[in-house]
Amino acid sequence: MKLVVFGLTVSSSWGNGHATLWRGLIRALARRGHRVVFFERDVPYYARSRDLRELPGAELVLYADWDAVRSRAACEVREADAAMVTSYCPDARAAAALVQGGRGASVFYDLDTPVTLARLDQGVPYLPLDGLGGFDLVLSYTGGAALEALRDELGARRTAALYGHADPEVHRPAPASGPRADLSYIGTYAQDRQAALEALFIAPARERPDHRFVLAGASYPADFPWTNNIWFKRHLPPAEHPAFFAASRMTLNVTRRDMALMGWAPSGRLFEAASCGTAVLSDRWPGLDAFFEPGREILIAERTEDALAALDRSDAELARIGEAARERLLAEHTSDHRAGELLGLLERAKRAEAVPA
């Protein structure tokens, strides 16, 4: 199968969750003998932090503007078995018109569904003006009620969830790098995550000045409430994640507000940390227990006291939780699992069969 994708980015993991997911999915598709052509607009902020330039089994097409690549894109779509546009693609509307006119299955993949739905009144530039009814299949990184909302509010005819995942060839147990962190966190700064981050990361750091906390991510403001025992890494490429997780007794997951409210939106960080065998402390949201079992495969925190209690667990307890999470990941949530799901959905879309929601 040849799949053509018009997406946000696969070349840079800086400040976004799309790139790492696409890298794992593309590698898994390539192992099965499929080919991917990925179109990405070459923007300065990703060019400055580009941590991938080629990917076996895929062709990365970097382009300056849509006019420069329109002819090439049309040719690739004509030859494709399936063509896809993703959320936050900067040329999504033009790409959608091209994809919907192709011979293969036309797909929209929303990796940001709760954000999309929350902003409909303001206008969403990556959505076609007439909604999603022109696509054969609409995929969503978020399941549950989001699938019904995509049908009811945006006219999607067939919807299915395609959740996050981790590639065990990239995210795997590794030797620790640097001093050990009692609690770590990887995430781009987002105002709607700040309250939870303060309750579950910053307040515990204040309460436990003798503990070491490590935060990695982009776009943190100068007035962020740092403490003396929080160490900061501006950007952490995926290749450095295993060593980062290995140096963490436990790592924190905090979900964007819109995603937490809607539920069924597991962060890529959950799967990556689990794949590395590191215990995860997560905020609570509907559907979480469908991916990892609370108390056995993941720890849940709603208040600062919950985070402190998790920090008080022994190394042996946290190691058992991390290993149980890794076993669950390998059994259900690898990139190869998602590639198989995607191929099945595309085949059904091509046959115009109803795709279960």
C-alpha positions as CSV (number, residue, x, y, z in Angstrom):
1,M,0.0,0.0,0.0
2,K,1.1,3.5,-0.7
3,L,0.0,6.1,1.8
4,V,0.4,9.9,1.2
5,V,0.2,12.1,4.3
6,F,-0.1,15.9,4.5
7,G,0.9,16.6,8.1
8,L,2.2,19.1,10.6
9,T,5.7,17.6,11.0
10,V,7.7,14.4,11.1
11,S,11.1,16.0,10.9
12,S,11.1,17.8,14.2
13,S,9.9,16.7,17.6
14,W,10.3,20.2,19.0
15,G,7.1,21.5,20.7
16,N,4.7,19.0,19.2
17,G,3.4,15.4,19.8
18,H,2.9,14.6,16.1
19,A,6.4,13.8,14.9
20,T,7.3,10.9,17.3
21,L,3.9,9.2,16.6
22,W,4.4,9.4,12.9
23,R,8.0,8.1,13.1
24,G,6.9,5.0,15.0
25,L,3.9,4.4,12.7
26,I,5.9,4.8,9.5
27,R,8.6,2.4,10.7
28,A,5.9,-0.1,11.5
29,L,4.3,0.3,8.1
30,A,7.7,0.0,6.4
31,R,8.3,-3.3,8.2
32,R,5.1,-4.6,6.7
33,G,6.2,-3.6,3.2
34,H,4.2,-0.4,2.8
35,R,5.4,3.0,1.6
36,V,4.7,6.4,3.0
37,V,5.2,9.8,1.4
38,F,5.0,12.6,4.0
39,F,4.5,16.2,2.9
40,E,5.7,18.8,5.5
41,R,5.9,22.6,5.1
42,D,9.5,23.7,5.8
43,V,8.9,26.3,8.6
44,P,11.8,28.0,10.5
45,Y,10.9,26.9,14.0
46,Y,11.0,23.2,13.0
47,A,14.0,23.7,10.7
48,R,16.0,25.1,13.7
49,S,15.2,22.0,15.8
50,R,15.1,19.3,13.1
51,D,16.1,15.9,14.5
52,L,15.2,13.7,11.6
53,R,16.0,14.1,7.9
54,E,15.2,10.7,6.5
55,L,13.2,7.7,7.5
56,P,13.5,4.2,6.0
57,G,10.3,3.2,4.2
58,A,9.2,6.8,3.8
59,E,9.9,9.8,1.6
60,L,9.9,13.1,3.4
61,V,8.9,16.0,1.1
62,L,9.8,19.4,2.6
63,Y,8.4,22.3,0.7
64,A,8.5,26.1,1.0
65,D,4.8,26.8,0.1
66,W,1.9,25.0,-1.5
67,D,2.3,26.4,-5.0
68,A,5.8,25.0,-5.1
69,V,4.6,21.5,-4.3
70,R,1.1,21.4,-5.8
71,S,2.1,19.4,-8.9
72,R,4.2,16.9,-7.0
73,A,1.4,16.4,-4.4
74,A,-1.2,15.8,-7.1
75,C,1.0,13.2,-8.8
76,E,1.6,11.3,-5.5
77,V,-2.1,11.4,-4.6
78,R,-3.0,10.0,-8.0
79,E,-0.8,7.0,-7.3
80,A,-1.8,6.5,-3.7
81,D,-4.0,3.7,-2.2
82,A,-4.9,6.1,0.6
83,A,-4.2,9.8,1.1
84,M,-4.5,11.6,4.5
85,V,-4.6,15.1,5.9
86,T,-3.9,15.7,9.6
87,S,-4.9,18.4,12.1
88,Y,-2.6,21.4,12.2
89,C,-1.3,20.8,8.7
90,P,-0.7,24.4,7.5
91,D,-2.0,23.6,4.0
92,A,-4.9,21.3,5.1
93,R,-7.7,22.9,3.1
94,A,-5.8,22.8,-0.2
95,A,-4.5,19.3,0.6
96,A,-8.0,18.1,1.5
97,A,-9.4,19.1,-1.9
98,L,-6.6,17.2,-3.5
99,V,-7.0,14.1,-1.3
100,Q,-10.8,14.0,-1.8
101,G,-10.3,13.9,-5.6
102,G,-7.9,11.0,-5.5
103,R,-8.5,7.4,-6.5
104,G,-7.6,5.9,-3.1
105,A,-9.3,6.2,0.3
106,S,-9.4,9.8,1.5
107,V,-8.7,10.2,5.3
108,F,-8.6,13.0,7.8
109,Y,-6.6,12.2,11.0
110,D,-7.3,14.6,13.9
111,L,-4.5,14.2,16.4
112,D,-6.0,17.1,18.4
113,T,-9.8,16.3,18.4
114,P,-10.8,17.9,21.7
115,V,-9.0,21.1,20.8
116,T,-10.6,21.0,17.3
117,L,-14.1,20.6,18.8
118,A,-13.5,23.3,21.5
119,R,-12.6,25.9,18.8
120,L,-15.3,25.4,16.2
121,D,-16.9,28.7,17.1
122,Q,-13.6,30.5,16.5
123,G,-12.9,28.8,13.2
124,V,-10.3,26.0,12.7
125,P,-8.0,26.7,9.8
126,Y,-7.1,23.0,9.2
127,L,-10.7,22.0,8.7
128,P,-12.4,22.1,5.3
129,L,-15.0,24.9,5.2
130,D,-17.7,22.3,4.5
131,G,-16.7,20.0,7.4
132,L,-15.4,16.4,7.2
133,G,-18.2,14.8,5.2
134,G,-16.0,14.6,2.1
135,F,-13.6,12.1,3.6
136,D,-14.1,8.3,3.3
137,L,-12.7,8.0,6.9
138,V,-12.1,10.3,9.8
139,L,-9.6,9.1,12.4
140,S,-9.3,10.5,15.8
141,Y,-6.4,10.4,18.4
142,T,-9.3,10.7,20.9
143,G,-12.0,8.1,21.3
144,G,-15.2,7.9,23.3
145,A,-17.6,10.8,22.8
146,A,-15.2,12.6,20.4
147,L,-16.1,10.1,17.6
148,E,-19.8,11.0,17.9
149,A,-19.0,14.7,18.0
150,L,-17.0,14.4,14.8
151,R,-20.1,12.9,13.1
152,D,-22.7,15.2,14.7
153,E,-20.8,18.5,14.5
154,L,-18.5,18.1,11.5
155,G,-20.5,15.7,9.3
156,A,-17.9,12.8,9.4
157,R,-19.5,9.7,7.7
158,R,-17.2,7.1,9.2
159,T,-15.1,7.6,12.3
160,A,-12.6,5.4,14.3
161,A,-10.1,6.0,17.0
162,L,-6.4,5.6,16.3
163,Y,-4.7,6.1,19.6
164,G,-1.1,6.9,20.5
165,H,1.6,4.3,20.8
166,A,5.3,3.8,21.3
167,D,8.0,2.1,19.2
168,P,9.9,-0.3,21.4
169,E,12.9,0.0,19.1
170,V,13.2,3.7,20.1
171,H,11.6,3.8,23.6
172,R,13.1,0.9,25.6
173,P,14.9,0.3,28.9
174,A,18.3,2.0,28.8
175,P,21.2,3.0,31.0
176,A,20.4,6.2,33.0
177,S,22.0,9.5,31.9
178,G,22.9,12.0,34.5
179,P,21.8,12.3,38.1
180,R,18.6,10.4,39.1
181,A,15.3,12.4,39.3
182,D,12.7,11.6,41.9
183,L,10.1,12.9,39.5
184,S,10.5,14.0,35.9
185,Y,8.2,15.6,33.3
186,I,8.4,16.0,29.5
187,G,6.0,18.4,27.9
188,T,5.7,21.7,26.0
189,Y,4.5,24.6,28.1
190,A,0.7,25.0,27.9
191,Q,-1.3,27.4,30.0
192,D,-4.2,25.0,30.2
193,R,-1.9,22.4,31.8
194,Q,-0.3,24.8,34.3
195,A,-2.7,24.4,37.2
196,A,-2.2,20.6,37.2
197,L,1.5,21.0,36.7
198,E,1.7,23.3,39.7
199,A,-0.3,20.9,41.9
200,L,1.5,17.7,40.8
201,F,5.0,18.8,40.1
202,I,5.9,22.3,41.4
203,A,4.1,22.0,44.8
204,P,5.7,18.6,45.5
205,A,9.1,20.2,44.6
206,R,8.5,22.9,47.2
207,E,7.4,20.3,49.8
208,R,10.4,18.1,49.2
209,P,13.4,20.4,48.8
210,D,15.8,17.4,49.2
211,H,14.3,15.7,46.2
212,R,15.4,16.2,42.6
213,F,12.8,17.2,39.9
214,V,13.6,17.4,36.2
215,L,11.5,19.1,33.6
216,A,12.1,19.0,29.8
217,G,10.1,20.9,27.2
218,A,9.8,23.9,25.0
219,S,8.3,27.4,25.3
220,Y,8.5,27.8,29.1
221,P,8.1,31.5,30.0
222,A,10.6,33.5,32.0
223,D,8.1,33.9,34.9
224,F,7.6,30.1,35.3
225,P,7.6,29.3,39.1
226,W,10.9,27.4,39.2
227,T,12.3,26.1,42.5
228,N,15.9,25.4,43.4
229,N,15.5,21.7,43.1
230,I,13.9,21.7,39.6
231,W,16.4,21.1,36.7
232,F,15.4,22.2,33.2
233,K,16.1,20.8,29.7
234,R,14.9,23.0,26.9
235,H,14.5,20.3,24.2
236,L,14.8,16.5,24.5
237,P,14.9,14.6,21.2
238,P,13.2,11.2,21.1
239,A,16.6,9.4,20.9
240,E,17.4,10.8,24.4
241,H,14.0,9.9,26.0
242,P,15.1,6.3,27.1
243,A,18.1,7.6,29.1
244,F,15.9,10.4,30.5
245,F,13.2,8.0,31.7
246,A,15.8,5.5,33.0
247,A,17.1,8.3,35.3
248,S,13.6,8.9,36.7
249,R,12.2,7.0,39.7
250,M,8.9,8.1,38.3
251,T,7.7,10.4,35.5
252,L,4.6,12.7,35.4
253,N,1.9,12.8,32.7
254,V,-0.4,15.9,32.6
255,T,-3.1,16.1,30.0
256,R,-4.3,19.2,28.1
257,R,-7.5,20.6,29.6
258,D,-9.8,19.9,26.6
259,M,-8.5,16.4,26.3
260,A,-8.8,15.6,30.0
261,L,-12.4,16.8,30.0
262,M,-13.4,14.7,26.9
263,G,-11.3,11.7,28.0
264,W,-10.1,8.8,26.0
265,A,-7.0,10.8,25.0
266,P,-3.9,9.1,26.2
267,S,-0.8,11.1,25.8
268,G,2.1,9.8,23.8
269,R,4.3,10.3,26.9
270,L,2.2,7.6,28.7
271,F,3.2,5.0,26.0
272,E,6.8,6.1,25.7
273,A,7.5,6.0,29.4
274,A,5.7,2.6,29.7
275,S,7.8,1.3,26.8
276,C,10.9,2.3,28.7
277,G,9.7,0.6,31.9
278,T,9.4,3.7,33.9
279,A,6.5,4.2,36.5
280,V,4.1,6.9,35.4
281,L,2.1,9.3,37.7
282,S,-0.8,10.7,35.7
283,D,-3.7,13.1,36.2
284,R,-7.1,11.5,36.1
285,W,-9.4,11.5,33.0
286,P,-12.2,9.3,31.7
287,G,-11.1,6.2,29.9
288,L,-7.6,6.1,31.4
289,D,-8.2,2.6,32.9
290,A,-8.9,1.2,29.4
291,F,-5.2,1.7,28.6
292,F,-3.4,1.1,31.9
293,E,-4.7,-0.4,35.2
294,P,-4.5,2.2,38.0
295,G,-2.5,1.0,41.0
296,R,-0.9,-1.8,39.1
297,E,0.3,-0.3,35.8
298,I,0.0,3.4,36.5
299,L,-0.4,5.7,39.5
300,I,-3.1,8.4,39.6
301,A,-2.9,11.9,41.2
302,E,-5.6,14.5,41.6
303,R,-4.0,16.6,44.4
304,T,-0.5,17.5,45.7
305,E,-1.0,15.0,48.5
306,D,-1.4,12.2,45.9
307,A,1.8,13.1,44.2
308,L,3.7,13.2,47.6
309,A,2.3,9.8,48.5
310,A,3.5,8.4,45.1
311,L,7.0,9.9,45.8
312,D,7.0,8.0,49.2
313,R,6.7,4.6,47.5
314,S,9.7,2.4,47.5
315,D,12.0,1.9,44.5
316,A,10.9,-1.7,44.4
317,E,7.2,-0.7,44.2
318,L,7.8,1.8,41.4
319,A,9.9,-0.7,39.5
320,R,7.1,-3.2,39.6
321,I,4.6,-0.6,38.3
322,G,7.0,0.3,35.5
323,E,7.5,-3.3,34.5
324,A,3.8,-4.0,34.5
325,A,3.2,-1.0,32.3
326,R,5.8,-2.1,29.9
327,E,4.2,-5.6,29.6
328,R,0.8,-3.9,28.8
329,L,2.5,-1.7,26.3
330,L,4.2,-4.5,24.5
331,A,0.9,-6.5,24.4
332,E,-1.4,-3.7,23.2
333,H,0.1,-0.3,22.5
334,T,3.1,-0.6,20.2
335,S,3.4,1.3,16.9
336,D,3.1,-2.1,15.2
337,H,-0.3,-2.6,16.8
338,R,-1.5,0.8,15.6
339,A,-0.1,0.2,12.1
340,G,-2.2,-3.0,11.9
341,E,-5.3,-1.1,13.1
342,L,-4.7,1.6,10.5
343,L,-4.3,-0.8,7.6
344,G,-7.5,-2.6,8.6
345,L,-9.4,0.7,8.7
346,L,-8.0,1.8,5.4
347,E,-9.0,-1.5,3.7
348,R,-12.5,-1.2,5.0
349,A,-12.7,2.5,3.9
350,K,-11.6,1.5,0.5
351,R,-14.4,-1.1,0.3
352,A,-16.8,1.6,1.5
353,E,-17.8,-0.7,4.4
354,A,-19.1,0.9,7.7
355,V,-16.2,1.5,10.1
356,P,-17.2,0.8,13.7
357,A,-17.0,3.8,16.0
